[in-house]
């Protein structure tokens, strides 16, 4: 982090793991924004229960200096947090959140070219298009968009930039083959992630959808790989 600052970086995106939060490894950091995407069955070998896992994640917003709290209102845990975080920015693909600060998708279209979202928010309304696959990417796109707007970024510039996004390598990564089936590689390794991956591909796929699973080992309760 110090190295980035010395090179003139203004912002850094940091994935704050539940382990790191519980172990106070980021205690010295202040955040201009924090984002909650979702909570699924994972790391139960460490936390012991979903309740403790959720408690660890919530501490990012309650025990740290976090100016903007961007919460996925479509997640059941996120819905609970919005009730106890009155200044939260609620983001939804489904319906308009009942909060002062919000962003939601009034319409979402999925195609082989990617995702198109018509959105409304307390910043204004518009349209986003990105060459990404799946509902979870639509949700993540909207969450990232809301976060950058909260930080003061220009809305029209962000709409233009969205068209240039690329997927993370190995995460819903599309490979084109000439006159043959399209291939998508994803690292889904929990029941929830696998279900979301297949459902995401279904809305983009016009024909048959074939799934090839590579199962290595079951390490914790709720894991596939």
One Martini backbone bead per residue (centre of mass of N, CA, C, O) as a GRO file, in nm:
protein
  225
    1UNK     BB    1   0.059   0.063  -0.021
    2UNK     BB    2   0.302   0.250   0.001
    3UNK     BB    3   0.399   0.205  -0.291
    4UNK     BB    4   0.150   0.323  -0.430
    5UNK     BB    5   0.164   0.604  -0.301
    6UNK     BB    6   0.457   0.675  -0.411
    7UNK     BB    7   0.326   0.653  -0.722
    8UNK     BB    8   0.031   0.819  -0.701
    9UNK     BB    9  -0.194   0.671  -0.587
   10UNK     BB   10  -0.542   0.717  -0.495
   11UNK     BB   11  -0.639   0.413  -0.532
   12UNK     BB   12  -0.750   0.103  -0.361
   13UNK     BB   13  -0.836  -0.235  -0.406
   14UNK     BB   14  -0.958  -0.437  -0.128
   15UNK     BB   15  -0.971  -0.758  -0.010
   16UNK     BB   16  -1.161  -0.832   0.278
   17UNK     BB   17  -1.120  -1.073   0.474
   18UNK     BB   18  -1.246  -1.246   0.736
   19UNK     BB   19  -0.976  -1.314   0.860
   20UNK     BB   20  -0.856  -1.025   0.864
   21UNK     BB   21  -1.075  -0.903   1.045
   22UNK     BB   22  -1.049  -1.090   1.296
   23UNK     BB   23  -0.716  -1.038   1.301
   24UNK     BB   24  -0.660  -0.724   1.252
   25UNK     BB   25  -0.500  -0.658   0.963
   26UNK     BB   26  -0.683  -0.366   0.906
   27UNK     BB   27  -0.692  -0.160   1.150
   28UNK     BB   28  -0.508   0.086   1.015
   29UNK     BB   29  -0.742   0.125   0.813
   30UNK     BB   30  -0.903   0.340   0.587
   31UNK     BB   31  -1.228   0.391   0.424
   32UNK     BB   32  -1.407   0.539   0.164
   33UNK     BB   33  -1.500   0.237   0.083
   34UNK     BB   34  -1.756  -0.021   0.104
   35UNK     BB   35  -1.826  -0.365  -0.016
   36UNK     BB   36  -2.120  -0.571  -0.054
   37UNK     BB   37  -2.216  -0.863  -0.222
   38UNK     BB   38  -2.197  -1.149  -0.048
   39UNK     BB   39  -2.319  -1.462   0.117
   40UNK     BB   40  -2.161  -1.779   0.149
   41UNK     BB   41  -2.057  -2.096   0.173
   42UNK     BB   42  -1.769  -2.036   0.375
   43UNK     BB   43  -1.523  -2.075   0.610
   44UNK     BB   44  -1.641  -2.278   0.842
   45UNK     BB   45  -1.374  -2.389   0.965
   46UNK     BB   46  -1.323  -2.104   1.106
   47UNK     BB   47  -1.614  -1.979   1.211
   48UNK     BB   48  -1.853  -2.228   1.240
   49UNK     BB   49  -2.060  -2.006   1.113
   50UNK     BB   50  -2.263  -1.790   0.945
   51UNK     BB   51  -2.291  -1.579   1.170
   52UNK     BB   52  -1.982  -1.533   1.210
   53UNK     BB   53  -1.919  -1.460   0.921
   54UNK     BB   54  -2.104  -1.210   0.908
   55UNK     BB   55  -1.978  -1.058   1.147
   56UNK     BB   56  -1.702  -1.021   1.016
   57UNK     BB   57  -1.799  -0.853   0.769
   58UNK     BB   58  -1.949  -0.621   0.923
   59UNK     BB   59  -1.692  -0.490   1.061
   60UNK     BB   60  -1.612  -0.304   0.826
   61UNK     BB   61  -1.861  -0.097   0.903
   62UNK     BB   62  -1.844  -0.087   1.242
   63UNK     BB   63  -1.498  -0.090   1.302
   64UNK     BB   64  -1.454   0.117   1.066
   65UNK     BB   65  -1.349   0.374   0.854
   66UNK     BB   66  -1.647   0.406   0.655
   67UNK     BB   67  -1.798   0.621   0.449
   68UNK     BB   68  -1.896   0.415   0.220
   69UNK     BB   69  -2.191   0.197   0.201
   70UNK     BB   70  -2.207  -0.078  -0.017
   71UNK     BB   71  -2.513  -0.266  -0.077
   72UNK     BB   72  -2.658  -0.572  -0.138
   73UNK     BB   73  -3.014  -0.597  -0.156
   74UNK     BB   74  -3.036  -0.911  -0.272
   75UNK     BB   75  -2.920  -0.993  -0.009
   76UNK     BB   76  -3.013  -1.110   0.294
   77UNK     BB   77  -2.783  -0.981   0.456
   78UNK     BB   78  -2.795  -0.700   0.327
   79UNK     BB   79  -3.081  -0.633   0.427
   80UNK     BB   80  -3.004  -0.631   0.728
   81UNK     BB   81  -2.781  -0.408   0.713
   82UNK     BB   82  -2.956  -0.171   0.611
   83UNK     BB   83  -3.112  -0.147   0.886
   84UNK     BB   84  -2.817  -0.073   1.050
   85UNK     BB   85  -2.736   0.123   0.788
   86UNK     BB   86  -2.855   0.434   0.721
   87UNK     BB   87  -2.602   0.520   0.505
   88UNK     BB   88  -2.659   0.331   0.289
   89UNK     BB   89  -2.595   0.192  -0.036
   90UNK     BB   90  -2.843   0.062  -0.229
   91UNK     BB   91  -2.831  -0.238  -0.439
   92UNK     BB   92  -3.030  -0.340  -0.738
   93UNK     BB   93  -3.189  -0.575  -0.977
   94UNK     BB   94  -3.509  -0.564  -0.886
   95UNK     BB   95  -3.549  -0.302  -0.686
   96UNK     BB   96  -3.632  -0.030  -0.515
   97UNK     BB   97  -3.490   0.103  -0.261
   98UNK     BB   98  -3.566   0.219   0.084
   99UNK     BB   99  -3.350   0.465   0.028
  100UNK     BB  100  -3.173   0.750  -0.016
  101UNK     BB  101  -2.944   0.562  -0.121
  102UNK     BB  102  -2.935   0.451  -0.471
  103UNK     BB  103  -2.947   0.149  -0.693
  104UNK     BB  104  -3.121   0.034  -0.995
  105UNK     BB  105  -3.270  -0.203  -1.210
  106UNK     BB  106  -3.515  -0.164  -1.461
  107UNK     BB  107  -3.322  -0.323  -1.674
  108UNK     BB  108  -3.221  -0.653  -1.807
  109UNK     BB  109  -2.982  -0.774  -2.055
  110UNK     BB  110  -2.903  -1.086  -2.216
  111UNK     BB  111  -2.613  -1.188  -2.411
  112UNK     BB  112  -2.345  -1.272  -2.614
  113UNK     BB  113  -2.236  -0.962  -2.565
  114UNK     BB  114  -2.381  -0.939  -2.269
  115UNK     BB  115  -2.462  -0.649  -2.072
  116UNK     BB  116  -2.774  -0.464  -2.007
  117UNK     BB  117  -2.837  -0.157  -1.815
  118UNK     BB  118  -3.106  -0.005  -1.665
  119UNK     BB  119  -3.086   0.285  -1.456
  120UNK     BB  120  -3.146   0.399  -1.115
  121UNK     BB  121  -3.084   0.703  -0.912
  122UNK     BB  122  -2.969   0.965  -0.705
  123UNK     BB  123  -2.782   1.056  -0.964
  124UNK     BB  124  -2.956   0.901  -1.181
  125UNK     BB  125  -2.989   0.802  -1.527
  126UNK     BB  126  -2.928   0.498  -1.743
  127UNK     BB  127  -2.665   0.312  -1.928
  128UNK     BB  128  -2.524  -0.023  -1.933
  129UNK     BB  129  -2.233  -0.180  -2.096
  130UNK     BB  130  -2.102  -0.525  -2.089
  131UNK     BB  131  -1.863  -0.796  -2.166
  132UNK     BB  132  -2.045  -0.988  -1.970
  133UNK     BB  133  -2.135  -1.268  -1.750
  134UNK     BB  134  -2.409  -1.254  -1.565
  135UNK     BB  135  -2.575  -1.161  -1.282
  136UNK     BB  136  -2.328  -1.113  -1.093
  137UNK     BB  137  -2.200  -0.905  -1.290
  138UNK     BB  138  -2.430  -0.705  -1.280
  139UNK     BB  139  -2.408  -0.653  -0.979
  140UNK     BB  140  -2.107  -0.571  -0.969
  141UNK     BB  141  -2.132  -0.336  -1.165
  142UNK     BB  142  -2.332  -0.168  -0.992
  143UNK     BB  143  -2.154  -0.151  -0.738
  144UNK     BB  144  -1.909  -0.013  -0.873
  145UNK     BB  145  -2.061   0.230  -0.983
  146UNK     BB  146  -2.162   0.340  -0.710
  147UNK     BB  147  -1.886   0.375  -0.579
  148UNK     BB  148  -1.764   0.580  -0.786
  149UNK     BB  149  -1.983   0.792  -0.745
  150UNK     BB  150  -1.926   0.834  -0.439
  151UNK     BB  151  -1.620   0.935  -0.526
  152UNK     BB  152  -1.684   1.140  -0.794
  153UNK     BB  153  -1.739   1.025  -1.056
  154UNK     BB  154  -1.818   1.023  -1.384
  155UNK     BB  155  -2.092   0.891  -1.528
  156UNK     BB  156  -2.034   0.895  -1.840
  157UNK     BB  157  -1.749   0.776  -1.824
  158UNK     BB  158  -1.836   0.505  -1.697
  159UNK     BB  159  -2.020   0.408  -1.924
  160UNK     BB  160  -1.789   0.391  -2.133
  161UNK     BB  161  -1.592   0.200  -1.973
  162UNK     BB  162  -1.774  -0.058  -1.952
  163UNK     BB  163  -1.721  -0.153  -2.258
  164UNK     BB  164  -1.397  -0.231  -2.169
  165UNK     BB  165  -1.438  -0.473  -2.012
  166UNK     BB  166  -1.293  -0.755  -1.836
  167UNK     BB  167  -1.260  -1.053  -1.732
  168UNK     BB  168  -1.160  -1.261  -1.511
  169UNK     BB  169  -0.941  -1.496  -1.495
  170UNK     BB  170  -1.148  -1.783  -1.463
  171UNK     BB  171  -1.412  -1.582  -1.468
  172UNK     BB  172  -1.623  -1.608  -1.692
  173UNK     BB  173  -1.452  -1.712  -1.945
  174UNK     BB  174  -1.444  -1.645  -2.286
  175UNK     BB  175  -1.436  -1.878  -2.570
  176UNK     BB  176  -1.378  -1.867  -2.905
  177UNK     BB  177  -1.514  -2.063  -3.181
  178UNK     BB  178  -1.514  -2.160  -3.496
  179UNK     BB  179  -1.826  -2.278  -3.561
  180UNK     BB  180  -1.861  -2.329  -3.249
  181UNK     BB  181  -1.866  -2.365  -2.939
  182UNK     BB  182  -1.882  -2.201  -2.653
  183UNK     BB  183  -1.642  -2.123  -2.390
  184UNK     BB  184  -1.659  -2.150  -2.027
  185UNK     BB  185  -1.461  -2.041  -1.752
  186UNK     BB  186  -1.488  -2.154  -1.401
  187UNK     BB  187  -1.432  -2.130  -1.025
  188UNK     BB  188  -1.649  -2.296  -0.908
  189UNK     BB  189  -1.664  -2.422  -0.535
  190UNK     BB  190  -1.971  -2.398  -0.470
  191UNK     BB  191  -2.299  -2.442  -0.476
  192UNK     BB  192  -2.368  -2.144  -0.525
  193UNK     BB  193  -2.164  -2.086  -0.756
  194UNK     BB  194  -2.261  -2.309  -0.950
  195UNK     BB  195  -2.551  -2.214  -0.980
  196UNK     BB  196  -2.484  -1.927  -1.083
  197UNK     BB  197  -2.324  -2.011  -1.333
  198UNK     BB  198  -2.550  -2.174  -1.479
  199UNK     BB  199  -2.767  -1.950  -1.475
  200UNK     BB  200  -2.599  -1.742  -1.627
  201UNK     BB  201  -2.564  -1.910  -1.893
  202UNK     BB  202  -2.860  -1.963  -1.969
  203UNK     BB  203  -2.935  -1.658  -2.053
  204UNK     BB  204  -2.704  -1.666  -2.293
  205UNK     BB  205  -2.820  -1.937  -2.402
  206UNK     BB  206  -2.986  -2.078  -2.693
  207UNK     BB  207  -2.906  -2.366  -2.635
  208UNK     BB  208  -2.716  -2.593  -2.523
  209UNK     BB  209  -2.596  -2.690  -2.190
  210UNK     BB  210  -2.268  -2.774  -2.092
  211UNK     BB  211  -2.120  -2.955  -1.811
  212UNK     BB  212  -1.783  -2.950  -1.670
  213UNK     BB  213  -1.655  -3.122  -1.390
  214UNK     BB  214  -1.389  -3.058  -1.147
  215UNK     BB  215  -1.321  -3.285  -0.893
  216UNK     BB  216  -1.105  -3.300  -0.613
  217UNK     BB  217  -1.201  -3.181  -0.311
  218UNK     BB  218  -1.333  -3.203   0.021
  219UNK     BB  219  -1.278  -2.968   0.283
  220UNK     BB  220  -1.566  -2.839   0.339
  221UNK     BB  221  -1.855  -2.739   0.426
  222UNK     BB  222  -2.007  -2.681   0.106
  223UNK     BB  223  -1.810  -2.804  -0.090
  224UNK     BB  224  -1.683  -2.906  -0.413
  225UNK     BB  225  -1.352  -2.843  -0.439
   0.00000   0.00000   0.00000
